[in-house]
């Protein structure tokens, strides 16, 4: 039976790439030739899709590892820091964590908007202890 889910039979209509351009308003005008189980994106946008997906998944893995390790200092721990070396080491660690959170959240938002035409607001279960991190940065 012909259709998009059976690649061994010809399709009567060529599907257009479903991706929004970087302005997040203009649809791509190229034919969809890539994607699984049926083509949803052109070759360029499929590559962007895979790259972006891998980047935010890698950042999410880092965020999860940090959260599970309990390495984010508590307010009480921050108050006990007395040596500059310890403070600088924790500052670097927290900055990397914040960057990973930013990459993940931004990547998910852009990915959902451009490739799945979802609203820009995406709720996340990855609510981090940002109050402690904010206090830590203000403490510096």
C-alpha positions, -999 to 999 in steps of 0.1 A, spaced: 0 0 0 15 34 -10 23 59 17 50 76 38 55 46 62 62 21 34 94 31 16 92 3 -9 62 19 -27 62 52 -44 45 82 -28 23 104 -50 31 137 -32 65 149 -21 65 161 15 80 195 24 106 198 51 87 205 84 116 225 100 114 262 107 144 283 97 166 299 124 142 329 126 117 303 140 90 317 117 98 307 81 93 272 69 120 254 49 110 252 12 131 220 4 116 186 0 118 162 30 142 134 22 156 124 57 141 111 89 127 79 104 103 62 100 93 86 72 110 117 58 102 149 77 133 170 71 157 180 43 193 167 45 206 200 61 179 202 87 182 165 96 219 171 103 211 201 125 184 181 142 209 153 151 236 177 162 214 198 184 198 167 199 232 152 208 244 185 224 214 190 247 213 153 256 250 155 266 244 186 287 214 169 303 235 140 312 261 163 329 233 181 348 218 148 360 253 136 371 259 168 391 224 166 407 228 130 417 263 135 431 251 162 455 281 184 445 263 217 445 273 234 478 246 242 503 244 277 518 259 264 550 289 249 531 294 282 513 295 301 545 323 278 558 347 283 529 378 300 541 404 294 515 405 312 481 416 280 463 385 262 475 362 291 465 377 294 430 375 256 425 338 256 434 331 287 413 345 270 383 325 238 390 292 258 395 298 278 363 302 246 343 270 233 358 251 265 350 264 264 314 252 228 311 218 238 324 217 267 299 227 245 270 201 219 278 172 243 284 180 264 253 186 233 232 153 217 242 134 250 235 150 256 201 147 219 191 110 217 200 102 250 183 122 245 151 118 208 145 84 200 161 67 234 159 60 234 196 54 264 218 85 281 230 76 273 266 87 238 276 82 227 312 112 209 325 116 184 353 151 196 356 145 223 382 179 227 397 189 242 431 193 276 415 187 295 447 218 280 462 238 286 430 226 322 428 235 328 464 269 312 457 276 335 428 264 365 448 287 354 477 318 356 454 
